[in-house]
Amino acid sequence: MKETMKTRYAPLGGIEKVLASYKRGDFSLAEIGERIGISKTSVCNDFRYVFGAEGVEEAQKERKQAASKKSAITALKNGKPAKMSYSETVACLKSGEIERKGFLSIFETVVQLARSVTGIPDVIRFGLNSIREIEGKEGIVKIRYGEPKKKLAEYRIDRYRFKITPGMAKNVDALIFCLKGKGKFLYYVFPPEKVAKIKSLNLKFDKQEKSKYAAFLAKVEPQK
């Protein structure tokens, strides 16, 4: 039987390579079967014979995770919302699969600020070129971003107005407001009860020490 397996999958580089390509989502069982002239059921049975039932179950799990990751990366490239695990996000940023465009350039800083609330992050939810929410076992942090425009009246007094929508402060343990103005980033961290009853939040992006919200300014180490 082992010799049959070796001969059967030799054109594809061996059954180990075939399983690896299946895990990555490169080929389905049916596509593998078509290439070597057997049914997808036979391919699955061969996998079970060589790698065992647990090995096949693990391969299916990895395949599902790979598909989810590809879907999330595609969504992000098209400017759509997406969700990924924290470990996948870090790996994709390092590999360049996720571009550090927009506010994703400050990913590590935002995570650093959120960790005091979330603990080790589990899930990252994305918006357009930004992280919108970080969830960990200890809590959930919502993030909002602003980049002041010079044509707006608030710009002349170094302020940016965040609109606070109904429910923004619900079911979260903290909110981080990130501002990019005059060539620097600032971060304000609020407990939800400070935001729950207001309709807008005027935050200073310069001379911020004079802001009435200065107590909520976060001190961060420069991102490496």
C-alpha positions, 0 to 999 in steps of 0.5 A: 500500500505504501508503495502504491501511495508513493507511486500515486502521488509522485507526480505531485511531489509526494503525499506530504507535499500534497497535504501541505498544499491542501492545508494552504488551500491551493487545491481541493480534494477533488482537484487533487484527485483529478490530477492523479485520476482518482476520486476525492473520496480516495484522496481523503482515504489516502490521507487518513491511511498515511496521516491518521484521522487526527492528522486529517482533522488537523489539516481541515482545520488549518485549511479553514484558517487559511481560507479565513485569512485569505478572505480577510486580507482580500477584504482589507485590500479592498477597503472593507471590514475584516476580522483576524486573530492577533497572531495572524495580524502580526504575521501578515504585517511582518510579511507585508501581506497587510500593508501599513497604510493609513493608521495601520502604521501605528498598529503596535502603539495602538495594541500597546495602549489596548493591552492594559485593558484587553490583556493579550489580544485575541481578535483584531477587527479592521475598518478602512486602513485602521484597527476598529476594535481589539478584543482579548480575554480581559476586555474589549477596546474600540478605536477611532481615528481622526486626521484634521483638515486645514479647511475646517474651522476647528483646525485653526484652534488645533481641535478635531471633532469626533462624532459620538454615535449612540451605542459607541460606548456600549459593550466596551471597556475603553475607547482610544481616539487617535489623532494625526495632526501637524506631523505627530500622533496623539492618543486619548484613552477614555473609559466608556462612561466618560463618552456615553452621554456626549454627542461629540468630542473635541480633542486637541492635536496641538498644545494638547496640554491645555485641553480639558481632556489632557488627563486622558492623553496617553504617554507612549514610547516611539514605535520601532 
